[in-house]
């Protein structure tokens, strides 16, 4: 679906908080691993030095078995292959309902059926990037649109068998929420969960301060190794998720085309917006909204976030002189670097 570009330098921030990977410390413990095709890092204040990594891995495996597009045995893969016997689990049902909510409030800008367009433009796994013809785009748009899909009696019903669902734009955020709720159920009050750059933090770090999370500067073609931090946010009881278009794009005949595709028109959004960071009460909405804003563009995206309760945005866009400029909603507090 949407191929998001992450901008949070979370791991560096985590290690700066005085965490330890010593399971016998009885204090703050940091565990990490690999899931959903990306890395994850979690720091928590332990009760007795307990190592929670095995349980976390188990939860993420169950999540992967539900909605991974790369797992051939996942529910999502079988549904995309038109297996009508699948009764969806709680994970699938909740991510579908959240996707439908975002689809409706965004004017269809958020759409988990858009992956055929992503592949058509060459932003998929094959990375054969090119501008398709209008006829090619029109033919794909026939089976794009979440309003063509519903869950009925626990099963996914599609109006066209060519429709596929990919939840890349909000699934990582949702998995962050799943783990955060699990920590809450066990009584943990101080922790930070990060999966693929999406973050939820609660309580304080080992220094007794709010968790600090960095937002990258959107430098074209930058990598994990040469990223530059633009601003830092202090976070607790909320999620911070980001999206950007500065690492996945191509230039053809002097025109730059980003991977953020408008599911309504079938074309990339032509806009000055380079990246956005969204703060919301949960990660599934912050994650989905970050991608949605990149599709809508600076003005429409700002208006959407500004209209939503308990939701804030930090926008980085290209100024006319070629430099970076920023704008944020009234409640977004960040330390500019």
Secondary structure, DSSP 8 states (H G I E B T S, - for coil): -------B-HHHHHHTTT-B--TTSSSEEEEEEEETTEEEEEEEE-SSS---HHHHHHHHHHHHHHH-SS-TTSHHHHHHTT-TT----HHHHHHHHHHHHHHHHTTT-S-TTTHHHHHHTT-STT-------HHHHHHHHTT--GGGEEEETTEEEESSTT-----TTTHHHHHHHHHHHHHHHTT--SEEEEETTEEEEES--TTSS-EEEEEE---TT--SSS--EEEEEEESSEEEEEEESSSSEEEETTEEEES-B-TTTSSB---SEEEEEEEESSHHHHHHHHHHHHHH-HHHHHHHHHHSTT-EEEEEEE-TTSSEEEEE-TT---EE-
